[in-house]
Amino acid sequence: MAKRDVVFPTDRQALYERNRYSPAIRSNGLLFVSGQVGSREDGSPEPDLENQVRLAFDNLNAILAAADCTFDDVIDVTVFIVDPKSKFERIWDVVPDYWGSAPHPTLTAVGATWLYGFDFEIKVIAKLPD
Protein backbone atom coordinates (compact mmCIF):
# COMPACT_ATOMS: atom_id res chain seq x y z
CA MET A 1 0.00 0.00 0.00
CA ALA A 2 1.23 3.48 -0.82
CA LYS A 3 1.86 5.84 2.07
CA ARG A 4 -1.16 8.02 2.84
CA ASP A 5 -0.87 11.62 1.65
CA VAL A 6 -2.02 13.39 4.82
CA VAL A 7 -3.08 17.04 4.99
CA PHE A 8 -2.65 18.83 8.32
CA PRO A 9 -4.06 22.28 9.11
CA THR A 10 -1.65 24.83 10.52
CA ASP A 11 -0.89 24.46 14.25
CA ARG A 12 -3.16 21.46 14.93
CA GLN A 13 -0.98 18.48 14.00
CA ALA A 14 -0.31 17.58 17.66
CA LEU A 15 -4.06 17.34 18.34
CA TYR A 16 -4.51 14.84 15.49
CA GLU A 17 -1.43 12.86 16.45
CA ARG A 18 -2.64 12.64 20.05
CA ASN A 19 -6.02 11.30 18.87
CA ARG A 20 -4.40 9.00 16.27
CA TYR A 21 -6.18 9.94 13.06
CA SER A 22 -5.53 12.04 9.97
CA PRO A 23 -7.49 15.23 9.39
CA ALA A 24 -7.55 14.62 5.62
CA ILE A 25 -6.12 12.32 2.97
CA ARG A 26 -5.48 13.15 -0.68
CA SER A 27 -6.29 10.26 -3.04
CA ASN A 28 -7.01 10.04 -6.77
CA GLY A 29 -7.81 13.73 -7.19
CA LEU A 30 -10.06 13.87 -4.13
CA LEU A 31 -9.64 15.11 -0.58
CA PHE A 32 -11.31 13.00 2.12
CA VAL A 33 -11.72 15.11 5.26
CA SER A 34 -12.36 13.55 8.66
CA GLY A 35 -15.33 14.79 10.63
CA GLN A 36 -14.70 18.26 12.01
CA VAL A 37 -16.22 19.51 15.23
CA GLY A 38 -16.29 22.86 16.96
CA SER A 39 -13.22 22.20 19.04
CA ARG A 40 -11.12 24.88 20.60
CA GLU A 41 -7.31 24.91 20.25
CA ASP A 42 -6.97 22.39 23.10
CA GLY A 43 -9.57 20.06 21.55
CA SER A 44 -12.36 20.86 24.02
CA PRO A 45 -15.91 21.54 22.79
CA GLU A 46 -17.15 25.10 22.26
CA PRO A 47 -20.22 25.18 24.55
CA ASP A 48 -22.39 27.62 22.55
CA LEU A 49 -24.14 25.69 19.73
CA GLU A 50 -23.98 28.37 17.04
CA ASN A 51 -20.34 29.15 17.84
CA GLN A 52 -19.59 25.42 17.87
CA VAL A 53 -20.96 25.14 14.31
CA ARG A 54 -18.93 28.18 13.21
CA LEU A 55 -15.79 26.71 14.75
CA ALA A 56 -16.43 23.35 13.05
CA PHE A 57 -16.61 25.15 9.69
CA ASP A 58 -13.50 27.19 10.56
CA ASN A 59 -11.64 23.97 11.40
CA LEU A 60 -12.89 22.39 8.17
CA ASN A 61 -11.88 25.43 6.12
CA ALA A 62 -8.37 25.34 7.65
CA ILE A 63 -7.95 21.78 6.38
CA LEU A 64 -9.37 22.65 2.97
CA ALA A 65 -6.97 25.61 2.74
CA ALA A 66 -4.01 23.39 3.66
CA ALA A 67 -4.89 21.31 0.57
CA ASP A 68 -5.34 24.44 -1.61
CA CYS A 69 -9.12 23.95 -1.64
CA THR A 70 -12.13 25.97 -0.51
CA PHE A 71 -15.66 24.97 0.37
CA ASP A 72 -16.51 25.58 -3.30
CA ASP A 73 -14.49 22.43 -4.07
CA VAL A 74 -16.62 20.30 -1.73
CA ILE A 75 -18.80 17.78 -3.57
CA ASP A 76 -20.23 15.69 -0.72
CA VAL A 77 -21.12 16.60 2.87
CA THR A 78 -22.17 14.45 5.80
CA VAL A 79 -23.29 16.16 9.01
CA PHE A 80 -23.96 14.53 12.34
CA ILE A 81 -26.22 16.30 14.83
CA VAL A 82 -26.99 15.33 18.41
CA ASP A 83 -30.73 15.79 18.99
CA PRO A 84 -31.48 17.18 15.52
CA LYS A 85 -35.14 17.70 16.32
CA SER A 86 -34.29 20.49 18.76
CA LYS A 87 -31.05 21.77 17.18
CA PHE A 88 -31.37 21.51 13.40
CA GLU A 89 -32.92 24.94 12.79
CA ARG A 90 -30.36 26.73 14.98
CA ILE A 91 -27.55 24.92 13.18
CA TRP A 92 -29.00 25.54 9.73
CA ASP A 93 -29.26 29.27 10.48
CA VAL A 94 -25.44 29.34 10.64
CA VAL A 95 -24.71 27.11 7.63
CA PRO A 96 -25.43 29.69 4.86
CA ASP A 97 -22.53 31.80 6.15
CA TYR A 98 -20.20 28.98 4.99
CA TRP A 99 -22.13 27.05 2.36
CA GLY A 100 -21.59 29.32 -0.63
CA SER A 101 -23.93 29.66 -3.57
CA ALA A 102 -25.72 27.08 -5.69
CA PRO A 103 -25.10 24.55 -6.97
CA HIS A 104 -24.57 23.13 -3.49
CA PRO A 105 -22.77 19.89 -2.60
CA THR A 106 -24.69 16.72 -1.88
CA LEU A 107 -25.74 16.32 1.76
CA THR A 108 -26.48 13.51 4.17
CA ALA A 109 -27.65 14.52 7.66
CA VAL A 110 -27.51 11.95 10.44
CA GLY A 111 -28.99 12.19 13.92
CA ALA A 112 -26.56 10.99 16.58
CA THR A 113 -26.78 10.28 20.28
CA TRP A 114 -23.17 11.07 21.12
CA LEU A 115 -20.32 12.96 19.43
CA TYR A 116 -17.67 12.97 22.15
CA GLY A 117 -19.23 15.98 23.85
CA PHE A 118 -20.01 17.89 20.67
CA ASP A 119 -23.42 18.63 19.11
CA PHE A 120 -22.35 18.98 15.46
CA GLU A 121 -19.82 17.32 13.17
CA ILE A 122 -19.19 17.86 9.45
CA LYS A 123 -17.33 15.47 7.15
CA VAL A 124 -16.65 16.24 3.46
CA ILE A 125 -15.15 15.01 0.22
CA ALA A 126 -13.66 17.69 -2.02
CA LYS A 127 -12.19 17.77 -5.51
CA LEU A 128 -8.52 18.73 -5.43
CA PRO A 129 -7.39 21.50 -7.79
CA ASP A 130 -5.85 20.26 -11.04
Rosetta constraint file for C-alpha pairs under 8 A:
AtomPair CA 4 CA 25 HARMONIC 6.56 0.50
AtomPair CA 4 CA 26 HARMONIC 7.58 0.50
AtomPair CA 5 CA 25 HARMONIC 5.47 0.50
AtomPair CA 5 CA 26 HARMONIC 5.39 0.50
AtomPair CA 5 CA 27 HARMONIC 7.30 0.50
AtomPair CA 6 CA 22 HARMONIC 6.38 0.50
AtomPair CA 6 CA 23 HARMONIC 7.36 0.50
AtomPair CA 6 CA 24 HARMONIC 5.72 0.50
AtomPair CA 6 CA 25 HARMONIC 4.62 0.50
AtomPair CA 6 CA 26 HARMONIC 6.50 0.50
AtomPair CA 7 CA 22 HARMONIC 7.48 0.50
AtomPair CA 7 CA 23 HARMONIC 6.49 0.50
AtomPair CA 7 CA 24 HARMONIC 5.13 0.50
AtomPair CA 7 CA 25 HARMONIC 5.97 0.50
AtomPair CA 7 CA 26 HARMONIC 7.28 0.50
AtomPair CA 7 CA 63 HARMONIC 6.94 0.50
AtomPair CA 7 CA 66 HARMONIC 6.56 0.50
AtomPair CA 7 CA 67 HARMONIC 6.41 0.50
AtomPair CA 8 CA 12 HARMONIC 7.13 0.50
AtomPair CA 8 CA 13 HARMONIC 5.94 0.50
AtomPair CA 8 CA 22 HARMONIC 7.56 0.50
AtomPair CA 8 CA 23 HARMONIC 6.12 0.50
AtomPair CA 8 CA 24 HARMONIC 7.00 0.50
AtomPair CA 8 CA 63 HARMONIC 6.36 0.50
AtomPair CA 8 CA 66 HARMONIC 6.65 0.50
AtomPair CA 9 CA 13 HARMONIC 6.91 0.50
AtomPair CA 9 CA 23 HARMONIC 7.84 0.50
AtomPair CA 9 CA 62 HARMONIC 5.48 0.50
AtomPair CA 9 CA 63 HARMONIC 4.78 0.50
AtomPair CA 9 CA 65 HARMONIC 7.76 0.50
AtomPair CA 9 CA 66 HARMONIC 5.56 0.50
AtomPair CA 10 CA 62 HARMONIC 7.32 0.50
AtomPair CA 10 CA 66 HARMONIC 7.39 0.50
AtomPair CA 12 CA 16 HARMONIC 6.77 0.50
AtomPair CA 12 CA 41 HARMONIC 7.58 0.50
AtomPair CA 13 CA 17 HARMONIC 6.15 0.50
AtomPair CA 14 CA 18 HARMONIC 5.97 0.50
AtomPair CA 15 CA 19 HARMONIC 6.38 0.50
AtomPair CA 15 CA 42 HARMONIC 7.52 0.50
AtomPair CA 15 CA 43 HARMONIC 6.93 0.50
AtomPair CA 16 CA 20 HARMONIC 5.89 0.50
AtomPair CA 16 CA 21 HARMONIC 5.72 0.50
AtomPair CA 16 CA 22 HARMONIC 6.27 0.50
AtomPair CA 16 CA 23 HARMONIC 6.80 0.50
AtomPair CA 17 CA 21 HARMONIC 6.52 0.50
AtomPair CA 17 CA 22 HARMONIC 7.70 0.50
AtomPair CA 22 CA 34 HARMONIC 7.12 0.50
AtomPair CA 23 CA 33 HARMONIC 5.90 0.50
AtomPair CA 23 CA 34 HARMONIC 5.20 0.50
AtomPair CA 23 CA 35 HARMONIC 7.95 0.50
AtomPair CA 23 CA 63 HARMONIC 7.21 0.50
AtomPair CA 24 CA 31 HARMONIC 6.56 0.50
AtomPair CA 24 CA 32 HARMONIC 5.38 0.50
AtomPair CA 24 CA 33 HARMONIC 4.21 0.50
AtomPair CA 24 CA 34 HARMONIC 5.79 0.50
AtomPair CA 24 CA 63 HARMONIC 7.20 0.50
AtomPair CA 25 CA 31 HARMONIC 5.73 0.50
AtomPair CA 25 CA 32 HARMONIC 5.30 0.50
AtomPair CA 25 CA 33 HARMONIC 6.66 0.50
AtomPair CA 26 CA 30 HARMONIC 5.77 0.50
AtomPair CA 26 CA 31 HARMONIC 4.60 0.50
AtomPair CA 26 CA 32 HARMONIC 6.47 0.50
AtomPair CA 26 CA 128 HARMONIC 7.93 0.50
AtomPair CA 27 CA 31 HARMONIC 6.39 0.50
AtomPair CA 27 CA 32 HARMONIC 7.70 0.50
AtomPair CA 29 CA 127 HARMONIC 6.19 0.50
AtomPair CA 29 CA 128 HARMONIC 5.35 0.50
AtomPair CA 29 CA 129 HARMONIC 7.80 0.50
AtomPair CA 29 CA 130 HARMONIC 7.84 0.50
AtomPair CA 30 CA 125 HARMONIC 6.80 0.50
AtomPair CA 30 CA 126 HARMONIC 5.66 0.50
AtomPair CA 30 CA 127 HARMONIC 4.65 0.50
AtomPair CA 30 CA 128 HARMONIC 5.26 0.50
AtomPair CA 31 CA 67 HARMONIC 7.90 0.50
AtomPair CA 31 CA 125 HARMONIC 5.57 0.50
AtomPair CA 31 CA 126 HARMONIC 4.99 0.50
AtomPair CA 31 CA 127 HARMONIC 6.15 0.50
AtomPair CA 31 CA 128 HARMONIC 6.16 0.50
AtomPair CA 32 CA 124 HARMONIC 6.39 0.50
AtomPair CA 32 CA 125 HARMONIC 4.73 0.50
AtomPair CA 32 CA 126 HARMONIC 6.68 0.50
AtomPair CA 33 CA 60 HARMONIC 7.93 0.50
AtomPair CA 33 CA 63 HARMONIC 7.74 0.50
AtomPair CA 33 CA 123 HARMONIC 5.93 0.50
AtomPair CA 33 CA 124 HARMONIC 5.37 0.50
AtomPair CA 33 CA 125 HARMONIC 6.10 0.50
AtomPair CA 33 CA 126 HARMONIC 7.97 0.50
AtomPair CA 34 CA 123 HARMONIC 5.54 0.50
AtomPair CA 34 CA 124 HARMONIC 7.25 0.50
AtomPair CA 35 CA 121 HARMONIC 5.75 0.50
AtomPair CA 35 CA 122 HARMONIC 5.06 0.50
AtomPair CA 35 CA 123 HARMONIC 4.07 0.50
AtomPair CA 35 CA 124 HARMONIC 7.43 0.50
AtomPair CA 36 CA 56 HARMONIC 5.48 0.50
AtomPair CA 36 CA 57 HARMONIC 7.52 0.50
AtomPair CA 36 CA 59 HARMONIC 6.51 0.50
AtomPair CA 36 CA 60 HARMONIC 5.93 0.50
AtomPair CA 36 CA 121 HARMONIC 5.34 0.50
AtomPair CA 36 CA 122 HARMONIC 5.18 0.50
AtomPair CA 36 CA 123 HARMONIC 6.20 0.50
AtomPair CA 37 CA 45 HARMONIC 7.83 0.50
AtomPair CA 37 CA 52 HARMONIC 7.30 0.50
AtomPair CA 37 CA 53 HARMONIC 7.42 0.50
AtomPair CA 37 CA 55 HARMONIC 7.23 0.50
AtomPair CA 37 CA 56 HARMONIC 4.43 0.50
AtomPair CA 37 CA 57 HARMONIC 7.92 0.50
AtomPair CA 37 CA 59 HARMONIC 7.45 0.50
AtomPair CA 37 CA 118 HARMONIC 6.82 0.50
AtomPair CA 37 CA 120 HARMONIC 6.16 0.50
AtomPair CA 37 CA 121 HARMONIC 4.69 0.50
AtomPair CA 37 CA 122 HARMONIC 6.71 0.50
AtomPair CA 38 CA 45 HARMONIC 5.99 0.50
AtomPair CA 38 CA 46 HARMONIC 5.82 0.50
AtomPair CA 38 CA 51 HARMONIC 7.53 0.50
AtomPair CA 38 CA 52 HARMONIC 4.27 0.50
AtomPair CA 38 CA 53 HARMONIC 5.83 0.50
AtomPair CA 38 CA 54 HARMONIC 7.02 0.50
AtomPair CA 38 CA 55 HARMONIC 4.47 0.50
AtomPair CA 38 CA 56 HARMONIC 3.94 0.50
AtomPair CA 38 CA 57 HARMONIC 7.63 0.50
AtomPair CA 38 CA 59 HARMONIC 7.33 0.50
AtomPair CA 38 CA 118 HARMONIC 7.23 0.50
AtomPair CA 38 CA 120 HARMONIC 7.35 0.50
AtomPair CA 38 CA 121 HARMONIC 7.58 0.50
AtomPair CA 39 CA 43 HARMONIC 4.92 0.50
AtomPair CA 39 CA 44 HARMONIC 5.23 0.50
AtomPair CA 39 CA 45 HARMONIC 4.66 0.50
AtomPair CA 39 CA 46 HARMONIC 5.85 0.50
AtomPair CA 39 CA 52 HARMONIC 7.24 0.50
AtomPair CA 39 CA 55 HARMONIC 6.74 0.50
AtomPair CA 39 CA 56 HARMONIC 6.90 0.50
AtomPair CA 39 CA 59 HARMONIC 8.00 0.50
AtomPair CA 40 CA 44 HARMONIC 5.42 0.50
AtomPair CA 40 CA 45 HARMONIC 6.24 0.50
AtomPair CA 40 CA 46 HARMONIC 6.26 0.50
AtomPair CA 40 CA 55 HARMONIC 7.71 0.50
AtomPair CA 45 CA 52 HARMONIC 7.26 0.50
AtomPair CA 45 CA 117 HARMONIC 6.56 0.50
AtomPair CA 45 CA 118 HARMONIC 5.88 0.50
AtomPair CA 46 CA 51 HARMONIC 6.79 0.50
AtomPair CA 46 CA 52 HARMONIC 5.04 0.50
AtomPair CA 46 CA 55 HARMONIC 7.80 0.50
AtomPair CA 46 CA 118 HARMONIC 7.91 0.50
AtomPair CA 47 CA 51 HARMONIC 7.80 0.50
AtomPair CA 47 CA 52 HARMONIC 6.72 0.50
AtomPair CA 48 CA 52 HARMONIC 5.88 0.50
AtomPair CA 49 CA 53 HARMONIC 6.31 0.50
AtomPair CA 49 CA 90 HARMONIC 7.90 0.50
AtomPair CA 49 CA 91 HARMONIC 7.43 0.50
AtomPair CA 49 CA 119 HARMONIC 7.12 0.50
AtomPair CA 50 CA 54 HARMONIC 6.34 0.50
AtomPair CA 50 CA 90 HARMONIC 6.90 0.50
AtomPair CA 50 CA 91 HARMONIC 6.28 0.50
AtomPair CA 50 CA 94 HARMONIC 6.64 0.50
AtomPair CA 51 CA 55 HARMONIC 6.01 0.50
AtomPair CA 52 CA 56 HARMONIC 6.12 0.50
AtomPair CA 52 CA 119 HARMONIC 7.89 0.50
AtomPair CA 52 CA 120 HARMONIC 7.41 0.50
AtomPair CA 53 CA 57 HARMONIC 6.35 0.50
AtomPair CA 53 CA 91 HARMONIC 6.69 0.50
AtomPair CA 53 CA 94 HARMONIC 7.15 0.50
AtomPair CA 53 CA 95 HARMONIC 7.91 0.50
AtomPair CA 53 CA 120 HARMONIC 6.42 0.50
AtomPair CA 53 CA 121 HARMONIC 7.97 0.50
AtomPair CA 54 CA 58 HARMONIC 6.12 0.50
AtomPair CA 54 CA 94 HARMONIC 7.09 0.50
AtomPair CA 55 CA 59 HARMONIC 6.00 0.50
AtomPair CA 56 CA 60 HARMONIC 6.11 0.50
AtomPair CA 56 CA 120 HARMONIC 7.74 0.50
AtomPair CA 56 CA 121 HARMONIC 6.92 0.50
AtomPair CA 56 CA 122 HARMONIC 7.12 0.50
AtomPair CA 57 CA 61 HARMONIC 5.93 0.50
AtomPair CA 57 CA 98 HARMONIC 7.04 0.50
AtomPair CA 57 CA 122 HARMONIC 7.74 0.50
AtomPair CA 58 CA 62 HARMONIC 6.19 0.50
AtomPair CA 59 CA 63 HARMONIC 6.60 0.50
AtomPair CA 60 CA 64 HARMONIC 6.29 0.50
AtomPair CA 60 CA 122 HARMONIC 7.86 0.50
AtomPair CA 61 CA 65 HARMONIC 5.97 0.50
AtomPair CA 61 CA 70 HARMONIC 6.66 0.50
AtomPair CA 61 CA 71 HARMONIC 6.90 0.50
AtomPair CA 62 CA 66 HARMONIC 6.22 0.50
AtomPair CA 63 CA 67 HARMONIC 6.59 0.50
AtomPair CA 64 CA 68 HARMONIC 6.36 0.50
AtomPair CA 64 CA 69 HARMONIC 4.79 0.50
AtomPair CA 64 CA 70 HARMONIC 5.55 0.50
AtomPair CA 64 CA 71 HARMONIC 7.19 0.50
AtomPair CA 65 CA 69 HARMONIC 5.15 0.50
AtomPair CA 65 CA 70 HARMONIC 6.11 0.50
AtomPair CA 67 CA 128 HARMONIC 7.48 0.50
AtomPair CA 68 CA 128 HARMONIC 7.58 0.50
AtomPair CA 68 CA 129 HARMONIC 7.14 0.50
AtomPair CA 69 CA 73 HARMONIC 6.08 0.50
AtomPair CA 69 CA 126 HARMONIC 7.74 0.50
AtomPair CA 69 CA 127 HARMONIC 7.91 0.50
AtomPair CA 69 CA 128 HARMONIC 6.48 0.50
AtomPair CA 69 CA 129 HARMONIC 6.84 0.50
AtomPair CA 70 CA 74 HARMONIC 7.33 0.50
AtomPair CA 71 CA 98 HARMONIC 7.63 0.50
AtomPair CA 71 CA 99 HARMONIC 7.08 0.50
AtomPair CA 71 CA 100 HARMONIC 7.43 0.50
AtomPair CA 71 CA 126 HARMONIC 7.91 0.50
AtomPair CA 72 CA 100 HARMONIC 6.85 0.50
AtomPair CA 73 CA 126 HARMONIC 5.22 0.50
AtomPair CA 73 CA 127 HARMONIC 5.39 0.50
AtomPair CA 73 CA 128 HARMONIC 7.15 0.50
AtomPair CA 74 CA 105 HARMONIC 6.23 0.50
AtomPair CA 74 CA 124 HARMONIC 6.59 0.50
AtomPair CA 74 CA 125 HARMONIC 5.82 0.50
AtomPair CA 74 CA 126 HARMONIC 3.95 0.50
AtomPair CA 74 CA 127 HARMONIC 6.35 0.50
AtomPair CA 75 CA 104 HARMONIC 7.86 0.50
AtomPair CA 75 CA 105 HARMONIC 4.60 0.50
AtomPair CA 75 CA 106 HARMONIC 6.22 0.50
AtomPair CA 75 CA 124 HARMONIC 7.52 0.50
AtomPair CA 75 CA 125 HARMONIC 5.95 0.50
AtomPair CA 75 CA 126 HARMONIC 5.37 0.50
AtomPair CA 75 CA 127 HARMONIC 6.90 0.50
AtomPair CA 76 CA 105 HARMONIC 5.26 0.50
AtomPair CA 76 CA 106 HARMONIC 4.73 0.50
AtomPair CA 76 CA 107 HARMONIC 6.08 0.50
AtomPair CA 76 CA 124 HARMONIC 5.54 0.50
AtomPair CA 76 CA 125 HARMONIC 5.21 0.50
AtomPair CA 76 CA 126 HARMONIC 6.98 0.50
AtomPair CA 77 CA 105 HARMONIC 6.60 0.50
AtomPair CA 77 CA 106 HARMONIC 5.94 0.50
AtomPair CA 77 CA 107 HARMONIC 4.76 0.50
AtomPair CA 77 CA 108 HARMONIC 6.32 0.50
AtomPair CA 77 CA 122 HARMONIC 6.97 0.50
AtomPair CA 77 CA 123 HARMONIC 5.82 0.50
AtomPair CA 77 CA 124 HARMONIC 4.53 0.50
AtomPair CA 77 CA 125 HARMONIC 6.72 0.50
AtomPair CA 78 CA 107 HARMONIC 5.71 0.50
AtomPair CA 78 CA 108 HARMONIC 4.70 0.50
AtomPair CA 78 CA 109 HARMONIC 5.78 0.50
AtomPair CA 78 CA 110 HARMONIC 7.50 0.50
AtomPair CA 78 CA 122 HARMONIC 5.82 0.50
AtomPair CA 78 CA 123 HARMONIC 5.13 0.50
AtomPair CA 78 CA 124 HARMONIC 6.26 0.50
AtomPair CA 79 CA 107 HARMONIC 7.66 0.50
AtomPair CA 79 CA 108 HARMONIC 6.38 0.50
AtomPair CA 79 CA 109 HARMONIC 4.85 0.50
AtomPair CA 79 CA 110 HARMONIC 6.13 0.50
AtomPair CA 79 CA 120 HARMONIC 7.10 0.50
AtomPair CA 79 CA 121 HARMONIC 5.54 0.50
AtomPair CA 79 CA 122 HARMONIC 4.46 0.50
AtomPair CA 79 CA 123 HARMONIC 6.28 0.50
AtomPair CA 80 CA 109 HARMONIC 5.97 0.50
AtomPair CA 80 CA 110 HARMONIC 4.78 0.50
AtomPair CA 80 CA 111 HARMONIC 5.77 0.50
AtomPair CA 80 CA 112 HARMONIC 6.10 0.50
AtomPair CA 80 CA 119 HARMONIC 7.93 0.50
AtomPair CA 80 CA 120 HARMONIC 5.67 0.50
AtomPair CA 80 CA 121 HARMONIC 5.06 0.50
AtomPair CA 80 CA 122 HARMONIC 6.50 0.50
AtomPair CA 81 CA 87 HARMONIC 7.67 0.50
AtomPair CA 81 CA 88 HARMONIC 7.47 0.50
AtomPair CA 81 CA 109 HARMONIC 7.53 0.50
AtomPair CA 81 CA 110 HARMONIC 6.32 0.50
AtomPair CA 81 CA 111 HARMONIC 5.04 0.50
AtomPair CA 81 CA 112 HARMONIC 5.60 0.50
AtomPair CA 81 CA 119 HARMONIC 5.62 0.50
AtomPair CA 81 CA 120 HARMONIC 4.75 0.50
AtomPair CA 81 CA 121 HARMONIC 6.68 0.50
AtomPair CA 82 CA 87 HARMONIC 7.71 0.50
AtomPair CA 82 CA 111 HARMONIC 5.84 0.50
AtomPair CA 82 CA 112 HARMONIC 4.73 0.50
AtomPair CA 82 CA 113 HARMONIC 5.39 0.50
AtomPair CA 82 CA 114 HARMONIC 6.33 0.50
AtomPair CA 82 CA 115 HARMONIC 7.15 0.50
AtomPair CA 82 CA 118 HARMONIC 7.77 0.50
AtomPair CA 82 CA 119 HARMONIC 4.92 0.50
AtomPair CA 82 CA 120 HARMONIC 6.60 0.50
AtomPair CA 83 CA 87 HARMONIC 6.25 0.50
AtomPair CA 83 CA 111 HARMONIC 6.46 0.50
AtomPair CA 83 CA 112 HARMONIC 6.80 0.50
AtomPair CA 83 CA 113 HARMONIC 6.90 0.50
AtomPair CA 83 CA 119 HARMONIC 7.85 0.50
AtomPair CA 84 CA 88 HARMONIC 4.82 0.50
AtomPair CA 84 CA 111 HARMONIC 5.80 0.50
AtomPair CA 84 CA 112 HARMONIC 7.97 0.50
AtomPair CA 87 CA 91 HARMONIC 6.19 0.50
AtomPair CA 88 CA 92 HARMONIC 5.95 0.50
AtomPair CA 89 CA 93 HARMONIC 6.13 0.50
AtomPair CA 90 CA 94 HARMONIC 7.06 0.50
AtomPair CA 91 CA 95 HARMONIC 6.60 0.50
AtomPair CA 92 CA 96 HARMONIC 7.32 0.50
AtomPair CA 94 CA 98 HARMONIC 7.71 0.50
AtomPair CA 95 CA 99 HARMONIC 5.87 0.50
AtomPair CA 96 CA 100 HARMONIC 6.71 0.50
AtomPair CA 99 CA 104 HARMONIC 7.45 0.50
AtomPair CA 100 CA 104 HARMONIC 7.44 0.50
AtomPair CA 114 CA 118 HARMONIC 7.53 0.50
AtomPair CA 114 CA 119 HARMONIC 7.83 0.50
AtomPair CA 115 CA 119 HARMONIC 6.47 0.50
AtomPair CA 115 CA 120 HARMONIC 7.49 0.50
AtomPair CA 115 CA 121 HARMONIC 7.64 0.50
